[in-house]
Amino acid sequence: MRVSVSWLREYVDLPADLPTGDLEQALVDLGIEVESVVDLRESVTGQLVVGEVREVEELTGFKKPIRFCRVDVGAANGTGEPQEIVCGARNFAPGDRVVVILPGGVLPGGFAIGARKTYGHNSAGMICSAKELGLGDDHSGIIVLPPEVSAKPGDDARPVVGLDDVVFELEITPDRGYALSLRGLARELSHAFDVPLRDPALMPAPGGTATPPYPVEVRDTVGCDRFTARLVRGVDPTAPTPSWMAQRLVTAGIRSISLPVDITNYVMLELGQPMHAFDADRIVGPLVVRRAEAGEKLTTLDGVNRVLTADDMVICDDTGPISLAAVMGGETSEVVAGTTTVLFEAAHWDPAMVGRTARRHKLFSEAAKRWERGVDPAVALVALERAVRLLTEHGGGTPSAEILDIDHVRPRTPISLPADLPTRRVGVEYPPARVVALLERVGCTVAQGADRLSEDPGAVGVASGAGVALSVTPPTWRPDLTDPADLVEEVVRLDGYDRVPSVLPTAPPGRGLTPRQRRRRAVAGSLAERGYVEVLAHPFVSPELADQLGLPADDPRRPAVRLANPLSEEEPLLRTTLLGPLLGILKRNLGRGHRDLALYEIGAVFHPRLGAGSPPAMGVDRRPTDAEFAAADAVVPAQPVHVAAVLAGDLDPAGWWGAGRPAGWADAIESARDVLAAAGIPDEWVEVRAAEYAPWHPGRCAELRVDGAVVGHAGELHPTVVAALELPRRTCALELDLDALPSTPVTPAPTVSGFPPALIDVALVLDDSVPAEQVRRALEAGAGELLEDVRLFDVYAGAQLGAGRRSLAYKLTFRAPDRTLTVEEALAARDAAVAVAAERFGATLRGA
């Protein structure tokens, strides 16, 4: 939110000589983040003056319209003669007063102004537009000062256009919706500087009448618990927005549109109450406030035809929806150039509903931003009265005597607060009288039973607050105050965070990283060393992902946890596999021009506990009992930690040395084995088998087992999955459940032999359906203790071997710890290894 200091001063008596830095620090101390501070007085240097156009000469013969102007700038140019300026804008005429920057000045962005000859004429200075002065985005024409501005030629133009102000850009946290208004910020600053507040919401406003100005029916009083409206007839459709109002809107980052619309935006900034202006003559029949019917359509003010859902709130007339309630109005009822009858609406909408609607339709309007954070339901009639007064003052018209007020707002529920709770929670002494004073400053009503708390800090039971219970009723503009912890936070915030000592607890003695942490770091390091890049994906997925991955109907990964308030309605589920989001990141990087990618992620997946019911309600006033913890844990989804990786493109790059090598299913399987090795799983515990498991290719998928239990899969993705997700052919992936791995065993120190090895190669011919891993295990089993290593180095299949046959070549390394092996010993060990392979799989030595 952007706000000017001059506007703030209308509601709070800030010290006249208050330095900008002190004001910034006060906002930060109140918990309001300051994004930036812009001193408009320093944004334009040099002479920026008011000028009056005396003569305009149209220049012809150029590709665009050019005008040669003589502008009276008084004595600012030192001669008193009119200033000669060439200008391309056409929205002014002789007699108009404009804003001129003279030679030597510098505009925002470091644009220096000088005197030069252009288009055949001398031009000294520039007639400025709002965009050139950094006051907005309007570059269609220069600034023409309205008649009510009293400045004369040669006067400093900075006060005229608002360049004598300081603008703060603030980041308001979601729990501080009241601070998205001048009213809320002024209240906060009145606390900080202990100065009077002039609350604009205290202006007198008439209540609702028995007869409404326009027939309205509210069918959903949960989604809309208050709806107010009032008509203004006979409005001058040509009446312009006052320059001071337009200037404040532009400073706040809101484009000036028309007088009625600008008034609704101005009141929203001032009071925090979003409003809407309808052209009453374009409404057909009575208005109905209801939930939308699924499939209904509405064209909003941004020109987008939107399909509505049953969770959206709409305002309808006899033609159907005319406004997406609390988010954006519709085209059919908007205020247009000829509008003479304006119906102002100020309502109160359910914040959760507005937040879901805004995200579903990707419409994060200024109104929606305020509604989802909470708006004061008591200010609707005041906002209505303020808007009507501004419109009749500047646009004429007659307000209706009838006022609509449909009020179903529930009163705030008092909160019981132990007076000593702030002291106990924070460790700073807050006397009860101080607690009461701070809460009342916020706007709360505080009582002790039927009587007010004694102000005497020496009274019995009062100095410490022990045993004293306060009944606190929060104000209507603070919907975020719902429990004692919120009130404690307010006491600490207003008393000053700087009073809370910063004392770090003593770290308990330990043994460094836990085994789980060490395993996770080792796995990450192993993948990084193989060239994989770590990514962090959002854990949210769409309901269509299971179908895109080809998961069977009975797959345990199909049931997913649905979020109650998702960031996006398109992705409301928590992931049950890392592959969906990870493949989405792969696709995004491919779309940005990357071709050879190896990505990995380590993170939790979420498996719902079907039929577990709902968790027990637990407050924050005490520590939950063990039984409550157990009941809550029984509902919380299982969250095992997985590791997943994806490969696409070349694993070895191409270059002058030759073609690259594309990544294949074997690389994914080898990476999975490396992960298990890094996790401390001995190789003899690991078994790799062929498998059929979505989303992998049924003929190029391996399951990895540790001690007989399946811990993951690796291989090439199924072609239909690759096509559905628009990924390159032959994309490969792996996913392992790290939490399913057993503890790392104690590894004995290896025995290092100083004797030479005996290297023997064997090539075995057998059916191509036999996995190479099982053949390797058979060779290990037969070779005995002399075998140090066995490695597959060649696979061959050809016509001479016969259909369905292939040759697997292994390099066997034999070594004894205490002697040099003889040829006979090595050959005997080799023969024993081949014999076991022949017994298990019918293997024969190639060439034998």
Number of C-alpha atoms within 10 A of each C-alpha: 16 23 23 21 14 15 16 19 16 16 22 23 17 22 11 7 6 9 9 16 10 10 18 17 14 17 18 13 17 18 17 19 16 17 12 13 17 15 16 19 14 14 16 23 15 15 21 28 24 27 31 25 21 16 16 17 11 11 16 11 8 8 6 9 13 18 19 20 22 21 26 26 29 20 13 20 17 8 10 12 14 19 25 19 24 25 18 15 17 13 11 15 14 13 13 17 25 24 29 28 27 23 19 14 18 20 19 16 11 11 11 16 17 15 15 13 11 10 14 9 13 15 21 20 24 23 27 21 22 20 16 19 22 18 20 19 15 16 13 12 16 23 23 19 19 13 10 8 11 8 17 16 21 21 19 18 22 18 12 19 19 18 20 16 18 18 21 21 16 20 15 18 13 14 14 19 23 26 27 27 23 26 23 21 20 25 24 24 22 19 19 18 14 12 15 15 19 17 16 17 18 9 11 11 15 12 14 19 12 10 11 19 19 17 12 21 14 18 12 13 18 14 22 25 18 20 23 23 27 26 26 22 17 15 22 19 18 13 14 16 20 16 16 13 16 21 21 21 21 19 20 20 15 19 16 19 15 17 24 30 22 23 27 26 25 25 21 22 26 23 25 29 31 27 25 26 24 25 20 21 13 15 18 14 14 12 19 20 22 22 21 21 16 12 11 13 16 22 19 20 16 11 10 11 13 14 14 22 16 13 17 23 27 26 22 24 19 12 10 16 27 27 26 24 28 33 26 22 23 22 18 19 21 22 25 17 10 11 20 20 23 26 23 24 22 27 26 29 24 19 20 14 20 27 23 19 26 22 16 19 15 11 16 17 13 18 22 23 21 27 25 22 23 26 27 18 21 17 21 27 27 22 29 25 21 22 27 25 17 18 26 17 10 16 22 18 19 16 22 15 14 18 23 23 21 19 17 13 14 8 9 14 11 17 18 16 21 18 29 23 22 25 19 13 11 14 11 13 14 22 19 29 17 16 25 24 15 20 20 16 16 20 16 21 17 23 18 16 11 7 8 13 18 15 15 11 15 11 11 11 13 20 18 18 23 14 11 17 19 24 20 24 21 24 17 18 21 19 18 17 22 15 17 18 16 11 24 23 16 19 23 20 17 18 19 14 15 10 10 14 10 8 6 6 6 6 6 5 6 7 5 8 10 10 12 13 11 14 20 21 15 18 23 21 16 19 22 15 10 11 14 20 15 16 13 13 16 12 20 21 23 17 18 10 19 23 14 16 20 17 16 14 11 8 12 12 17 18 20 22 19 17 14 8 12 17 14 19 18 14 19 20 22 24 28 25 24 26 22 21 20 23 22 16 18 22 16 12 14 18 11 8 8 13 14 16 19 23 22 26 23 23 19 21 21 22 21 19 15 11 7 14 11 11 15 12 8 13 9 9 11 7 10 14 10 9 9 15 14 14 16 18 13 15 17 17 17 15 14 15 17 21 25 22 27 26 28 23 22 17 17 12 13 12 8 5 7 8 11 13 12 17 22 20 23 16 19 25 24 14 20 27 19 18 23 25 16 20 24 19 21 14 12 10 11 18 19 20 16 19 18 14 20 18 26 28 22 16 13 19 29 26 23 25 17 20 14 10 13 18 20 20 28 34 32 29 26 23 17 15 19 21 12 13 16 13 19 16 14 20 25 29 31 29 25 25 20 23 15 15 18 12 13 12 9 7 9 6 6 6 7 8 13 12 13 13 18 20 13 14 15 19 23 22 22 22 15 14 10 15 12 17 14 16 24 17 16 20 25 24 16 18 24 14 12 19 22 15 13 19 12 17 11 11 13 12 15 11 9 8 14 10 11 12 17 23 22 22 20 22 16 24 18 24 21 19 13 9 11 15 17 10 9 9 14 23 15 13 20 24 17 18 24 24 20 20 24 19 11 11 16 13 21 18 17 15 7 6
